[in-house]
Amino acid sequence: MFLEFYGLKEQPFGVTPDPRFICPSRTHSKAFNSLLRGLEAACGFLALIIPNRVWAKPHWYSNS
C-alpha cells in the first residue's frame, strides 16, 4: 500500500526500527545527546521526559 502510493522502493515500517530511515533533527539530536550523557555517566536508570510541547527542552534524570 505505502510502496505504490508514495512511490517507495521498500517497506518503511518494519518490526524493528531501521536506522537507514532515521531523519535526524535538532530536537532528536538534543534528546539523543541527553541520553548519551546519562549512559556515559553510568546511571542505573534513565528516563527521557519531554513535555507535550514541540519546543520543550528534553531533560534526563538518573537515580544516582
LUMLUMDREN-2810 file (N, C-alpha, C; in Angstrom, 1 decimal):
<atoms>
<atom><aa>M</aa><ch>A</ch><at>N</at><xx>0.8</xx><yy>-1.2</yy><zz>0.0</zz></atom>
<atom><aa>M</aa><ch>A</ch><at>CA</at><xx>0.0</xx><yy>0.0</yy><zz>0.0</zz></atom>
<atom><aa>M</aa><ch>A</ch><at>C</at><xx>0.9</xx><yy>1.3</yy><zz>0.0</zz></atom>
<atom><aa>F</aa><ch>A</ch><at>N</at><xx>1.8</xx><yy>1.4</yy><zz>1.0</zz></atom>
<atom><aa>F</aa><ch>A</ch><at>CA</at><xx>2.7</xx><yy>2.5</yy><zz>1.0</zz></atom>
<atom><aa>F</aa><ch>A</ch><at>C</at><xx>3.6</xx><yy>2.6</yy><zz>-0.2</zz></atom>
<atom><aa>L</aa><ch>A</ch><at>N</at><xx>4.1</xx><yy>1.5</yy><zz>-0.6</zz></atom>
<atom><aa>L</aa><ch>A</ch><at>CA</at><xx>5.1</xx><yy>1.5</yy><zz>-1.7</zz></atom>
<atom><aa>L</aa><ch>A</ch><at>C</at><xx>4.5</xx><yy>2.2</yy><zz>-2.9</zz></atom>
<atom><aa>E</aa><ch>A</ch><at>N</at><xx>3.4</xx><yy>1.7</yy><zz>-3.4</zz></atom>
<atom><aa>E</aa><ch>A</ch><at>CA</at><xx>2.8</xx><yy>2.3</yy><zz>-4.6</zz></atom>
<atom><aa>E</aa><ch>A</ch><at>C</at><xx>2.3</xx><yy>3.7</yy><zz>-4.4</zz></atom>
<atom><aa>F</aa><ch>A</ch><at>N</at><xx>1.6</xx><yy>4.0</yy><zz>-3.3</zz></atom>
<atom><aa>F</aa><ch>A</ch><at>CA</at><xx>1.0</xx><yy>5.3</yy><zz>-3.1</zz></atom>
<atom><aa>F</aa><ch>A</ch><at>C</at><xx>2.1</xx><yy>6.4</yy><zz>-3.0</zz></atom>
<atom><aa>Y</aa><ch>A</ch><at>N</at><xx>3.2</xx><yy>6.1</yy><zz>-2.2</zz></atom>
<atom><aa>Y</aa><ch>A</ch><at>CA</at><xx>4.2</xx><yy>7.1</yy><zz>-2.0</zz></atom>
<atom><aa>Y</aa><ch>A</ch><at>C</at><xx>5.4</xx><yy>6.9</yy><zz>-3.0</zz></atom>
<atom><aa>G</aa><ch>A</ch><at>N</at><xx>5.4</xx><yy>5.9</yy><zz>-3.8</zz></atom>
<atom><aa>G</aa><ch>A</ch><at>CA</at><xx>6.5</xx><yy>5.7</yy><zz>-4.7</zz></atom>
<atom><aa>G</aa><ch>A</ch><at>C</at><xx>7.8</xx><yy>5.2</yy><zz>-4.0</zz></atom>
<atom><aa>L</aa><ch>A</ch><at>N</at><xx>7.6</xx><yy>4.4</yy><zz>-3.0</zz></atom>
<atom><aa>L</aa><ch>A</ch><at>CA</at><xx>8.8</xx><yy>3.9</yy><zz>-2.2</zz></atom>
<atom><aa>L</aa><ch>A</ch><at>C</at><xx>9.3</xx><yy>2.6</yy><zz>-2.9</zz></atom>
<atom><aa>K</aa><ch>A</ch><at>N</at><xx>10.6</xx><yy>2.4</yy><zz>-2.6</zz></atom>
<atom><aa>K</aa><ch>A</ch><at>CA</at><xx>11.2</xx><yy>1.2</yy><zz>-3.2</zz></atom>
<atom><aa>K</aa><ch>A</ch><at>C</at><xx>11.2</xx><yy>0.0</yy><zz>-2.2</zz></atom>
<atom><aa>E</aa><ch>A</ch><at>N</at><xx>11.1</xx><yy>0.3</yy><zz>-0.9</zz></atom>
<atom><aa>E</aa><ch>A</ch><at>CA</at><xx>11.0</xx><yy>-0.8</yy><zz>0.1</zz></atom>
<atom><aa>E</aa><ch>A</ch><at>C</at><xx>10.1</xx><yy>-0.3</yy><zz>1.3</zz></atom>
<atom><aa>Q</aa><ch>A</ch><at>N</at><xx>9.7</xx><yy>-1.3</yy><zz>2.1</zz></atom>
<atom><aa>Q</aa><ch>A</ch><at>CA</at><xx>8.8</xx><yy>-1.0</yy><zz>3.2</zz></atom>
<atom><aa>Q</aa><ch>A</ch><at>C</at><xx>9.5</xx><yy>-0.1</yy><zz>4.3</zz></atom>
<atom><aa>P</aa><ch>A</ch><at>N</at><xx>8.9</xx><yy>1.0</yy><zz>4.6</zz></atom>
<atom><aa>P</aa><ch>A</ch><at>CA</at><xx>9.5</xx><yy>1.9</yy><zz>5.6</zz></atom>
<atom><aa>P</aa><ch>A</ch><at>C</at><xx>9.2</xx><yy>1.5</yy><zz>7.0</zz></atom>
<atom><aa>F</aa><ch>A</ch><at>N</at><xx>8.2</xx><yy>0.6</yy><zz>7.2</zz></atom>
<atom><aa>F</aa><ch>A</ch><at>CA</at><xx>7.7</xx><yy>0.3</yy><zz>8.6</zz></atom>
<atom><aa>F</aa><ch>A</ch><at>C</at><xx>7.9</xx><yy>-1.2</yy><zz>8.8</zz></atom>
<atom><aa>G</aa><ch>A</ch><at>N</at><xx>8.9</xx><yy>-1.6</yy><zz>9.5</zz></atom>
<atom><aa>G</aa><ch>A</ch><at>CA</at><xx>9.2</xx><yy>-3.0</yy><zz>9.8</zz></atom>
<atom><aa>G</aa><ch>A</ch><at>C</at><xx>8.9</xx><yy>-3.3</yy><zz>11.3</zz></atom>
<atom><aa>V</aa><ch>A</ch><at>N</at><xx>9.2</xx><yy>-4.5</yy><zz>11.7</zz></atom>
<atom><aa>V</aa><ch>A</ch><at>CA</at><xx>9.0</xx><yy>-4.9</yy><zz>13.1</zz></atom>
<atom><aa>V</aa><ch>A</ch><at>C</at><xx>10.0</xx><yy>-4.2</yy><zz>14.0</zz></atom>
<atom><aa>T</aa><ch>A</ch><at>N</at><xx>11.2</xx><yy>-4.0</yy><zz>13.5</zz></atom>
<atom><aa>T</aa><ch>A</ch><at>CA</at><xx>12.2</xx><yy>-3.2</yy><zz>14.3</zz></atom>
<atom><aa>T</aa><ch>A</ch><at>C</at><xx>12.6</xx><yy>-2.0</yy><zz>13.5</zz></atom>
<atom><aa>P</aa><ch>A</ch><at>N</at><xx>13.1</xx><yy>-0.9</yy><zz>14.2</zz></atom>
<atom><aa>P</aa><ch>A</ch><at>CA</at><xx>13.5</xx><yy>0.3</yy><zz>13.5</zz></atom>
<atom><aa>P</aa><ch>A</ch><at>C</at><xx>14.7</xx><yy>0.1</yy><zz>12.6</zz></atom>
<atom><aa>D</aa><ch>A</ch><at>N</at><xx>14.7</xx><yy>0.7</yy><zz>11.5</zz></atom>
<atom><aa>D</aa><ch>A</ch><at>CA</at><xx>15.8</xx><yy>0.6</yy><zz>10.5</zz></atom>
<atom><aa>D</aa><ch>A</ch><at>C</at><xx>16.5</xx><yy>1.9</yy><zz>10.5</zz></atom>
<atom><aa>P</aa><ch>A</ch><at>N</at><xx>17.8</xx><yy>1.9</yy><zz>11.0</zz></atom>
<atom><aa>P</aa><ch>A</ch><at>CA</at><xx>18.5</xx><yy>3.2</yy><zz>11.1</zz></atom>
<atom><aa>P</aa><ch>A</ch><at>C</at><xx>18.7</xx><yy>3.9</yy><zz>9.7</zz></atom>
<atom><aa>R</aa><ch>A</ch><at>N</at><xx>18.5</xx><yy>3.2</yy><zz>8.6</zz></atom>
<atom><aa>R</aa><ch>A</ch><at>CA</at><xx>18.6</xx><yy>3.9</yy><zz>7.3</zz></atom>
<atom><aa>R</aa><ch>A</ch><at>C</at><xx>17.5</xx><yy>4.9</yy><zz>7.1</zz></atom>
<atom><aa>F</aa><ch>A</ch><at>N</at><xx>16.4</xx><yy>4.7</yy><zz>7.8</zz></atom>
<atom><aa>F</aa><ch>A</ch><at>CA</at><xx>15.2</xx><yy>5.6</yy><zz>7.6</zz></atom>
<atom><aa>F</aa><ch>A</ch><at>C</at><xx>15.2</xx><yy>6.7</yy><zz>8.7</zz></atom>
<atom><aa>I</aa><ch>A</ch><at>N</at><xx>16.2</xx><yy>6.9</yy><zz>9.5</zz></atom>
<atom><aa>I</aa><ch>A</ch><at>CA</at><xx>16.2</xx><yy>7.9</yy><zz>10.5</zz></atom>
<atom><aa>I</aa><ch>A</ch><at>C</at><xx>16.4</xx><yy>9.3</yy><zz>9.8</zz></atom>
<atom><aa>C</aa><ch>A</ch><at>N</at><xx>15.5</xx><yy>10.2</yy><zz>10.2</zz></atom>
<atom><aa>C</aa><ch>A</ch><at>CA</at><xx>15.7</xx><yy>11.6</yy><zz>9.7</zz></atom>
<atom><aa>C</aa><ch>A</ch><at>C</at><xx>16.0</xx><yy>12.5</yy><zz>10.9</zz></atom>
<atom><aa>P</aa><ch>A</ch><at>N</at><xx>17.3</xx><yy>12.6</yy><zz>11.2</zz></atom>
<atom><aa>P</aa><ch>A</ch><at>CA</at><xx>17.6</xx><yy>13.4</yy><zz>12.5</zz></atom>
<atom><aa>P</aa><ch>A</ch><at>C</at><xx>17.3</xx><yy>14.9</yy><zz>12.3</zz></atom>
<atom><aa>S</aa><ch>A</ch><at>N</at><xx>16.8</xx><yy>15.4</yy><zz>13.4</zz></atom>
<atom><aa>S</aa><ch>A</ch><at>CA</at><xx>16.5</xx><yy>16.8</yy><zz>13.5</zz></atom>
<atom><aa>S</aa><ch>A</ch><at>C</at><xx>17.3</xx><yy>17.4</yy><zz>14.7</zz></atom>
<atom><aa>R</aa><ch>A</ch><at>N</at><xx>17.2</xx><yy>18.6</yy><zz>14.9</zz></atom>
<atom><aa>R</aa><ch>A</ch><at>CA</at><xx>17.9</xx><yy>19.2</yy><zz>16.1</zz></atom>
<atom><aa>R</aa><ch>A</ch><at>C</at><xx>17.3</xx><yy>18.7</yy><zz>17.4</zz></atom>
<atom><aa>T</aa><ch>A</ch><at>N</at><xx>16.0</xx><yy>18.5</yy><zz>17.4</zz></atom>
<atom><aa>T</aa><ch>A</ch><at>CA</at><xx>15.3</xx><yy>18.0</yy><zz>18.6</zz></atom>
<atom><aa>T</aa><ch>A</ch><at>C</at><xx>15.7</xx><yy>16.6</yy><zz>18.9</zz></atom>
<atom><aa>H</aa><ch>A</ch><at>N</at><xx>15.8</xx><yy>15.7</yy><zz>17.8</zz></atom>
<atom><aa>H</aa><ch>A</ch><at>CA</at><xx>16.3</xx><yy>14.4</yy><zz>18.0</zz></atom>
<atom><aa>H</aa><ch>A</ch><at>C</at><xx>17.7</xx><yy>14.3</yy><zz>18.5</zz></atom>
<atom><aa>S</aa><ch>A</ch><at>N</at><xx>18.6</xx><yy>15.2</yy><zz>18.0</zz></atom>
<atom><aa>S</aa><ch>A</ch><at>CA</at><xx>20.0</xx><yy>15.2</yy><zz>18.4</zz></atom>
<atom><aa>S</aa><ch>A</ch><at>C</at><xx>20.1</xx><yy>15.6</yy><zz>19.9</zz></atom>
<atom><aa>K</aa><ch>A</ch><at>N</at><xx>19.3</xx><yy>16.6</yy><zz>20.3</zz></atom>
<atom><aa>K</aa><ch>A</ch><at>CA</at><xx>19.3</xx><yy>17.0</yy><zz>21.7</zz></atom>
<atom><aa>K</aa><ch>A</ch><at>C</at><xx>18.9</xx><yy>15.9</yy><zz>22.6</zz></atom>
<atom><aa>A</aa><ch>A</ch><at>N</at><xx>17.8</xx><yy>15.2</yy><zz>22.3</zz></atom>
<atom><aa>A</aa><ch>A</ch><at>CA</at><xx>17.3</xx><yy>14.1</yy><zz>23.1</zz></atom>
<atom><aa>A</aa><ch>A</ch><at>C</at><xx>18.4</xx><yy>12.9</yy><zz>23.1</zz></atom>
<atom><aa>F</aa><ch>A</ch><at>N</at><xx>18.9</xx><yy>12.6</yy><zz>22.0</zz></atom>
<atom><aa>F</aa><ch>A</ch><at>CA</at><xx>20.0</xx><yy>11.6</yy><zz>21.9</zz></atom>
<atom><aa>F</aa><ch>A</ch><at>C</at><xx>21.2</xx><yy>11.9</yy><zz>22.8</zz></atom>
<atom><aa>N</aa><ch>A</ch><at>N</at><xx>21.6</xx><yy>13.1</yy><zz>22.7</zz></atom>
<atom><aa>N</aa><ch>A</ch><at>CA</at><xx>22.8</xx><yy>13.6</yy><zz>23.5</zz></atom>
<atom><aa>N</aa><ch>A</ch><at>C</at><xx>22.5</xx><yy>13.5</yy><zz>24.9</zz></atom>
<atom><aa>S</aa><ch>A</ch><at>N</at><xx>21.3</xx><yy>13.9</yy><zz>25.3</zz></atom>
<atom><aa>S</aa><ch>A</ch><at>CA</at><xx>20.9</xx><yy>13.8</yy><zz>26.7</zz></atom>
<atom><aa>S</aa><ch>A</ch><at>C</at><xx>21.0</xx><yy>12.4</yy><zz>27.2</zz></atom>
<atom><aa>L</aa><ch>A</ch><at>N</at><xx>20.5</xx><yy>11.4</yy><zz>26.5</zz></atom>
<atom><aa>L</aa><ch>A</ch><at>CA</at><xx>20.5</xx><yy>10.0</yy><zz>26.9</zz></atom>
<atom><aa>L</aa><ch>A</ch><at>C</at><xx>22.0</xx><yy>9.5</yy><zz>26.9</zz></atom>
<atom><aa>L</aa><ch>A</ch><at>N</at><xx>22.8</xx><yy>9.9</yy><zz>25.9</zz></atom>
<atom><aa>L</aa><ch>A</ch><at>CA</at><xx>24.2</xx><yy>9.5</yy><zz>25.8</zz></atom>
<atom><aa>L</aa><ch>A</ch><at>C</at><xx>24.9</xx><yy>10.0</yy><zz>27.0</zz></atom>
<atom><aa>R</aa><ch>A</ch><at>N</at><xx>24.7</xx><yy>11.2</yy><zz>27.5</zz></atom>
<atom><aa>R</aa><ch>A</ch><at>CA</at><xx>25.4</xx><yy>11.7</yy><zz>28.7</zz></atom>
<atom><aa>R</aa><ch>A</ch><at>C</at><xx>25.0</xx><yy>10.9</yy><zz>29.9</zz></atom>
<atom><aa>G</aa><ch>A</ch><at>N</at><xx>23.8</xx><yy>10.4</yy><zz>30.0</zz></atom>
<atom><aa>G</aa><ch>A</ch><at>CA</at><xx>23.4</xx><yy>9.6</yy><zz>31.1</zz></atom>
<atom><aa>G</aa><ch>A</ch><at>C</at><xx>24.1</xx><yy>8.2</yy><zz>31.0</zz></atom>
<atom><aa>L</aa><ch>A</ch><at>N</at><xx>24.2</xx><yy>7.7</yy><zz>29.8</zz></atom>
<atom><aa>L</aa><ch>A</ch><at>CA</at><xx>24.8</xx><yy>6.4</yy><zz>29.7</zz></atom>
<atom><aa>L</aa><ch>A</ch><at>C</at><xx>26.3</xx><yy>6.5</yy><zz>30.0</zz></atom>
<atom><aa>E</aa><ch>A</ch><at>N</at><xx>27.0</xx><yy>7.6</yy><zz>29.5</zz></atom>
<atom><aa>E</aa><ch>A</ch><at>CA</at><xx>28.4</xx><yy>7.7</yy><zz>29.8</zz></atom>
<atom><aa>E</aa><ch>A</ch><at>C</at><xx>28.6</xx><yy>7.9</yy><zz>31.3</zz></atom>
<atom><aa>A</aa><ch>A</ch><at>N</at><xx>27.7</xx><yy>8.5</yy><zz>32.0</zz></atom>
<atom><aa>A</aa><ch>A</ch><at>CA</at><xx>27.8</xx><yy>8.7</yy><zz>33.4</zz></atom>
<atom><aa>A</aa><ch>A</ch><at>C</at><xx>27.5</xx><yy>7.4</yy><zz>34.2</zz></atom>
<atom><aa>A</aa><ch>A</ch><at>N</at><xx>27.2</xx><yy>6.3</yy><zz>33.5</zz></atom>
<atom><aa>A</aa><ch>A</ch><at>CA</at><xx>26.8</xx><yy>5.0</yy><zz>34.1</zz></atom>
<atom><aa>A</aa><ch>A</ch><at>C</at><xx>25.7</xx><yy>5.1</yy><zz>35.1</zz></atom>
<atom><aa>C</aa><ch>A</ch><at>N</at><xx>24.7</xx><yy>5.9</yy><zz>34.7</zz></atom>
<atom><aa>C</aa><ch>A</ch><at>CA</at><xx>23.5</xx><yy>6.0</yy><zz>35.6</zz></atom>
<atom><aa>C</aa><ch>A</ch><at>C</at><xx>22.7</xx><yy>4.6</yy><zz>35.5</zz></atom>
<atom><aa>G</aa><ch>A</ch><at>N</at><xx>22.2</xx><yy>4.3</yy><zz>36.6</zz></atom>
<atom><aa>G</aa><ch>A</ch><at>CA</at><xx>21.5</xx><yy>3.0</yy><zz>36.7</zz></atom>
<atom><aa>G</aa><ch>A</ch><at>C</at><xx>20.1</xx><yy>3.0</yy><zz>36.0</zz></atom>
<atom><aa>F</aa><ch>A</ch><at>N</at><xx>19.5</xx><yy>4.2</yy><zz>36.0</zz></atom>
<atom><aa>F</aa><ch>A</ch><at>CA</at><xx>18.2</xx><yy>4.4</yy><zz>35.4</zz></atom>
<atom><aa>F</aa><ch>A</ch><at>C</at><xx>18.1</xx><yy>5.7</yy><zz>34.7</zz></atom>
<atom><aa>L</aa><ch>A</ch><at>N</at><xx>17.6</xx><yy>5.6</yy><zz>33.4</zz></atom>
<atom><aa>L</aa><ch>A</ch><at>CA</at><xx>17.4</xx><yy>6.9</yy><zz>32.6</zz></atom>
<atom><aa>L</aa><ch>A</ch><at>C</at><xx>16.0</xx><yy>7.0</yy><zz>32.2</zz></atom>
<atom><aa>A</aa><ch>A</ch><at>N</at><xx>15.5</xx><yy>8.2</yy><zz>32.2</zz></atom>
<atom><aa>A</aa><ch>A</ch><at>CA</at><xx>14.2</xx><yy>8.4</yy><zz>31.6</zz></atom>
<atom><aa>A</aa><ch>A</ch><at>C</at><xx>14.2</xx><yy>9.7</yy><zz>30.9</zz></atom>
<atom><aa>L</aa><ch>A</ch><at>N</at><xx>13.8</xx><yy>9.7</yy><zz>29.6</zz></atom>
<atom><aa>L</aa><ch>A</ch><at>CA</at><xx>13.8</xx><yy>10.9</yy><zz>28.8</zz></atom>
<atom><aa>L</aa><ch>A</ch><at>C</at><xx>12.3</xx><yy>11.5</yy><zz>28.9</zz></atom>
<atom><aa>I</aa><ch>A</ch><at>N</at><xx>12.2</xx><yy>12.6</yy><zz>29.5</zz></atom>
<atom><aa>I</aa><ch>A</ch><at>CA</at><xx>10.8</xx><yy>13.1</yy><zz>29.8</zz></atom>
<atom><aa>I</aa><ch>A</ch><at>C</at><xx>10.7</xx><yy>14.4</yy><zz>29.0</zz></atom>
<atom><aa>I</aa><ch>A</ch><at>N</at><xx>9.7</xx><yy>14.5</yy><zz>28.1</zz></atom>
<atom><aa>I</aa><ch>A</ch><at>CA</at><xx>9.5</xx><yy>15.6</yy><zz>27.2</zz></atom>
<atom><aa>I</aa><ch>A</ch><at>C</at><xx>8.1</xx><yy>16.1</yy><zz>27.4</zz></atom>
<atom><aa>P</aa><ch>A</ch><at>N</at><xx>7.9</xx><yy>17.3</yy><zz>27.9</zz></atom>
<atom><aa>P</aa><ch>A</ch><at>CA</at><xx>6.5</xx><yy>17.9</yy><zz>27.9</zz></atom>
<atom><aa>P</aa><ch>A</ch><at>C</at><xx>5.9</xx><yy>17.9</yy><zz>26.6</zz></atom>
<atom><aa>N</aa><ch>A</ch><at>N</at><xx>4.6</xx><yy>18.0</yy><zz>26.5</zz></atom>
<atom><aa>N</aa><ch>A</ch><at>CA</at><xx>3.8</xx><yy>17.9</yy><zz>25.3</zz></atom>
<atom><aa>N</aa><ch>A</ch><at>C</at><xx>3.9</xx><yy>19.3</yy><zz>24.6</zz></atom>
<atom><aa>R</aa><ch>A</ch><at>N</at><xx>5.1</xx><yy>19.7</yy><zz>24.3</zz></atom>
<atom><aa>R</aa><ch>A</ch><at>CA</at><xx>5.4</xx><yy>20.9</yy><zz>23.5</zz></atom>
<atom><aa>R</aa><ch>A</ch><at>C</at><xx>6.5</xx><yy>20.6</yy><zz>22.6</zz></atom>
<atom><aa>V</aa><ch>A</ch><at>N</at><xx>6.4</xx><yy>21.0</yy><zz>21.4</zz></atom>
<atom><aa>V</aa><ch>A</ch><at>CA</at><xx>7.5</xx><yy>20.7</yy><zz>20.4</zz></atom>
<atom><aa>V</aa><ch>A</ch><at>C</at><xx>8.8</xx><yy>21.4</yy><zz>20.8</zz></atom>
<atom><aa>W</aa><ch>A</ch><at>N</at><xx>8.7</xx><yy>22.6</yy><zz>21.3</zz></atom>
<atom><aa>W</aa><ch>A</ch><at>CA</at><xx>9.9</xx><yy>23.4</yy><zz>21.6</zz></atom>
<atom><aa>W</aa><ch>A</ch><at>C</at><xx>10.5</xx><yy>23.1</yy><zz>23.0</zz></atom>
<atom><aa>A</aa><ch>A</ch><at>N</at><xx>9.9</xx><yy>22.2</yy><zz>23.7</zz></atom>
<atom><aa>A</aa><ch>A</ch><at>CA</at><xx>10.4</xx><yy>21.9</yy><zz>25.0</zz></atom>
<atom><aa>A</aa><ch>A</ch><at>C</at><xx>11.8</xx><yy>21.2</yy><zz>25.0</zz></atom>
<atom><aa>K</aa><ch>A</ch><at>N</at><xx>12.6</xx><yy>21.6</yy><zz>26.0</zz></atom>
<atom><aa>K</aa><ch>A</ch><at>CA</at><xx>14.0</xx><yy>21.0</yy><zz>26.1</zz></atom>
<atom><aa>K</aa><ch>A</ch><at>C</at><xx>13.9</xx><yy>19.7</yy><zz>26.8</zz></atom>
<atom><aa>P</aa><ch>A</ch><at>N</at><xx>14.4</xx><yy>18.6</yy><zz>26.3</zz></atom>
<atom><aa>P</aa><ch>A</ch><at>CA</at><xx>14.4</xx><yy>17.3</yy><zz>27.0</zz></atom>
<atom><aa>P</aa><ch>A</ch><at>C</at><xx>15.2</xx><yy>17.3</yy><zz>28.2</zz></atom>
<atom><aa>H</aa><ch>A</ch><at>N</at><xx>14.8</xx><yy>16.6</yy><zz>29.2</zz></atom>
<atom><aa>H</aa><ch>A</ch><at>CA</at><xx>15.6</xx><yy>16.5</yy><zz>30.5</zz></atom>
<atom><aa>H</aa><ch>A</ch><at>C</at><xx>15.9</xx><yy>15.1</yy><zz>30.8</zz></atom>
<atom><aa>W</aa><ch>A</ch><at>N</at><xx>17.0</xx><yy>14.8</yy><zz>31.3</zz></atom>
<atom><aa>W</aa><ch>A</ch><at>CA</at><xx>17.3</xx><yy>13.4</yy><zz>31.7</zz></atom>
<atom><aa>W</aa><ch>A</ch><at>C</at><xx>17.5</xx><yy>13.3</yy><zz>33.2</zz></atom>
<atom><aa>Y</aa><ch>A</ch><at>N</at><xx>17.0</xx><yy>12.2</yy><zz>33.7</zz></atom>
<atom><aa>Y</aa><ch>A</ch><at>CA</at><xx>17.1</xx><yy>12.0</yy><zz>35.2</zz></atom>
<atom><aa>Y</aa><ch>A</ch><at>C</at><xx>17.7</xx><yy>10.7</yy><zz>35.4</zz></atom>
<atom><aa>S</aa><ch>A</ch><at>N</at><xx>18.4</xx><yy>10.6</yy><zz>36.5</zz></atom>
<atom><aa>S</aa><ch>A</ch><at>CA</at><xx>19.0</xx><yy>9.3</yy><zz>36.9</zz></atom>
<atom><aa>S</aa><ch>A</ch><at>C</at><xx>18.8</xx><yy>9.1</yy><zz>38.4</zz></atom>
<atom><aa>N</aa><ch>A</ch><at>N</at><xx>19.0</xx><yy>7.9</yy><zz>38.8</zz></atom>
<atom><aa>N</aa><ch>A</ch><at>CA</at><xx>18.8</xx><yy>7.5</yy><zz>40.2</zz></atom>
<atom><aa>N</aa><ch>A</ch><at>C</at><xx>20.1</xx><yy>7.6</yy><zz>41.0</zz></atom>
<atom><aa>S</aa><ch>A</ch><at>N</at><xx>21.1</xx><yy>8.2</yy><zz>40.4</zz></atom>
<atom><aa>S</aa><ch>A</ch><at>CA</at><xx>22.4</xx><yy>8.4</yy><zz>41.2</zz></atom>
<atom><aa>S</aa><ch>A</ch><at>C</at><xx>22.6</xx><yy>9.8</yy><zz>41.6</zz></atom>
</atoms>
